[in-house]
Amino acid sequence: MAKGDLGLFLHMLSSSFEYQARRKQIEYEIDINMEGEAWYDEDIMEKIVINLLSNAFKYAPQNGKCWFTVDNDGDTVQISVKNTVSNSSRLQLDQLFVRFYQNDSYSEGVGVGLSLVKELVSFYGGSVNAVLEEEEIIHFEIRLPIQRGAFNTDDILGQSVSCKDKRLRELNVSNEINKQATDEELPILLLVEDHAEIRAFVAKALCKEYQILEAENGKIGLEMALAHIPDIVLSDIRMPLYNGIELCNTLKKDERTSHIPIVLLTANTSEENELKGLASGADDFVSKPFKIRILRSRIANLIRQRKILRERYSRELVLKPKEIAVTPADEAFLVKIQKILDEHLNDPSFTAAVFCEKAHMSRMQLHRKLVAYTGLSTSAFLRSQRLKLAEQLLQTSDMTINEVAYATGFNTPTYFMKCFKETFKKTPSGYLQSLSA
């Protein structure tokens, strides 16, 4: 039990059924009148809502109707699920919540789902009621407490606070500069989702771990991805203008963004869409409604995998396209970068600005791309490559230290020796002595 934005949570759960509504041509209305935070158990609330809506969409006839309505009076939340039914006169309302109850309209285990709803509502300290309304409509109404005083102290996980309040606790309030720097070091997550409520729900849940960029459709998402080069993209599949699979395909084929891990969200769990998502190069695939802790874990795992690649580079200072590349576009980009380095690395005038020009990328795009692969800025990456070349020359040639410095693009031997010692923990002369020892 914890305090959170129950309205956004219910928006996320209910909107995940819109695909089913379109598939069965059911008119689906969502009306959630709830603002601010409330006390609730996420797991129990999800099971109640998902069971009720699954039941409604499973047994509502094609071209029927379904309504999901939420209101609150400050102390309780009222959740209403209505749907049209066929042959309502044959329904036995007093048996609907009995486990394994079946009849022609509510068969195949509907009693199991509704029985679970009743048990969970009872455990929660709430009430559930089912009535038949005119025009073949069945109405389930749930009332659940949302005030802290309604729950046992042992059930409380701790009061939730806003992201801003959390940061103020963790950081010195007076040191605003350090706080800003810390936020800027967080990975950038691009959230592409056409439902404003789901965007708000996910952004609020992840804003402490990531810098969140939001896009309301795939077209805007593509523009933002190219402009900011995020560390990860989280995208819905079904969106107007440009869907998630099209976005994923485009990003994975563009060398500027091909390295970015992508997680696709969808309400359709069929194999066909899963295969489409994976074929598009998506790194993971999560079905709605999802648990935030699971989504958080999946995203963190992808970020961690990229970090392992960066750590490998920091140890070896060698680009290995086939080992680092995630997509064919990645490999092509790394091969191109290696060719540019082979041709220009020994030129002292080959700076970060010239490197960007040769790579046909903006400074920011190349910077974000190289940071993703190596953890280094463009200038630091060039220096690391020059030092690796210098190490090879010291091992295999008879060149003097000064000659090696100039041959690898350093302006002065003094600066070369300083950089070499910082990287290899030995001066060039000390390194030569260790080779002959």
Rosetta blueprint (number, residue, H / E / L):
1 M L
2 A E
3 K E
4 G E
5 D L
6 L H
7 G H
8 L H
9 F H
10 L H
11 H H
12 M H
13 L H
14 S H
15 S H
16 S L
17 F L
18 E H
19 Y H
20 Q H
21 A H
22 R H
23 R H
24 K L
25 Q L
26 I L
27 E E
28 Y E
29 E E
30 I E
31 D E
32 I E
33 N L
34 M L
35 E L
36 G L
37 E L
38 A E
39 W E
40 Y E
41 D L
42 E H
43 D H
44 I H
45 M H
46 E H
47 K H
48 I H
49 V H
50 I H
51 N H
52 L H
53 L H
54 S H
55 N H
56 A H
57 F H
58 K H
59 Y H
60 A L
61 P L
62 Q L
63 N L
64 G L
65 K E
66 C E
67 W E
68 F E
69 T E
70 V E
71 D E
72 N E
73 D L
74 G L
75 D L
76 T E
77 V E
78 Q E
79 I E
80 S E
81 V E
82 K E
83 N E
84 T E
85 V L
86 S L
87 N L
88 S H
89 S H
90 R H
91 L L
92 Q L
93 L H
94 D H
95 Q H
96 L L
97 F L
98 V L
99 R L
100 F L
101 Y L
102 Q L
103 N L
104 D L
105 S L
106 Y L
107 S L
108 E L
109 G L
110 V H
111 G H
112 V H
113 G H
114 L H
115 S H
116 L H
117 V H
118 K H
119 E H
120 L H
121 V H
122 S H
123 F H
124 Y H
125 G L
126 G L
127 S E
128 V E
129 N E
130 A E
131 V E
132 L E
133 E E
134 E L
135 E L
136 E L
137 I E
138 I E
139 H E
140 F E
141 E E
142 I E
143 R E
144 L E
145 P E
146 I L
147 Q L
148 R H
149 G H
150 A H
151 F L
152 N L
153 T H
154 D H
155 D H
156 I L
157 L L
158 G L
159 Q L
160 S L
161 V L
162 S L
163 C H
164 K H
165 D H
166 K H
167 R H
168 L H
169 R H
170 E H
171 L L
172 N L
173 V L
174 S L
175 N L
176 E H
177 I H
178 N H
179 K H
180 Q H
181 A H
182 T H
183 D H
184 E H
185 E L
186 L L
187 P L
188 I E
189 L E
190 L E
191 L E
192 V E
193 E L
194 D L
195 H L
196 A H
197 E H
198 I H
199 R H
200 A H
201 F H
202 V H
203 A H
204 K H
205 A H
206 L H
207 C L
208 K L
209 E L
210 Y L
211 Q E
212 I E
213 L E
214 E E
215 A E
216 E L
217 N L
218 G H
219 K H
220 I H
221 G H
222 L H
223 E H
224 M H
225 A H
226 L H
227 A H
228 H H
229 I L
230 P L
231 D L
232 I E
233 V E
234 L E
235 S E
236 D E
237 I L
238 R L
239 M L
240 P L
241 L L
242 Y L
243 N L
244 G H
245 I H
246 E H
247 L H
248 C H
249 N H
250 T H
251 L H
252 K H
253 K H
254 D L
255 E L
256 R L
257 T L
258 S L
259 H L
260 I L
261 P L
262 I E
263 V E
264 L E
265 L E
266 T E
267 A L
268 N L
269 T L
270 S L
271 E H
272 E H
273 N H
274 E H
275 L H
276 K H
277 G H
278 L H
279 A H
280 S L
281 G L
282 A L
283 D L
284 D E
285 F E
286 V E
287 S E
288 K L
289 P L
290 F L
291 K L
292 I H
293 R H
294 I H
295 L H
296 R H
297 S H
298 R H
299 I H
300 A H
301 N H
302 L H
303 I H
304 R H
305 Q H
306 R H
307 K H
308 I H
309 L H
310 R H
311 E H
312 R H
313 Y H
314 S H
315 R H
316 E H
317 L L
318 V L
319 L L
320 K L
321 P H
322 K H
323 E H
324 I H
325 A L
326 V L
327 T L
328 P H
329 A H
330 D H
331 E H
332 A H
333 F H
334 L H
335 V H
336 K H
337 I H
338 Q H
339 K H
340 I H
341 L H
342 D H
343 E H
344 H H
345 L L
346 N L
347 D L
348 P L
349 S L
350 F L
351 T L
352 A H
353 A H
354 V H
355 F H
356 C H
357 E H
358 K H
359 A H
360 H L
361 M L
362 S L
363 R H
364 M H
365 Q H
366 L H
367 H H
368 R H
369 K H
370 L H
371 V H
372 A H
373 Y H
374 T H
375 G L
376 L L
377 S L
378 T H
379 S H
380 A H
381 F H
382 L H
383 R H
384 S H
385 Q H
386 R H
387 L H
388 K H
389 L H
390 A H
391 E H
392 Q H
393 L H
394 L H
395 Q H
396 T H
397 S L
398 D L
399 M L
400 T L
401 I H
402 N H
403 E H
404 V H
405 A H
406 Y H
407 A H
408 T L
409 G L
410 F L
411 N L
412 T L
413 P H
414 T H
415 Y H
416 F H
417 M H
418 K H
419 C H
420 F H
421 K H
422 E H
423 T H
424 F H
425 K L
426 K L
427 T L
428 P H
429 S H
430 G H
431 Y H
432 L H
433 Q H
434 S H
435 L H
436 S H
437 A L
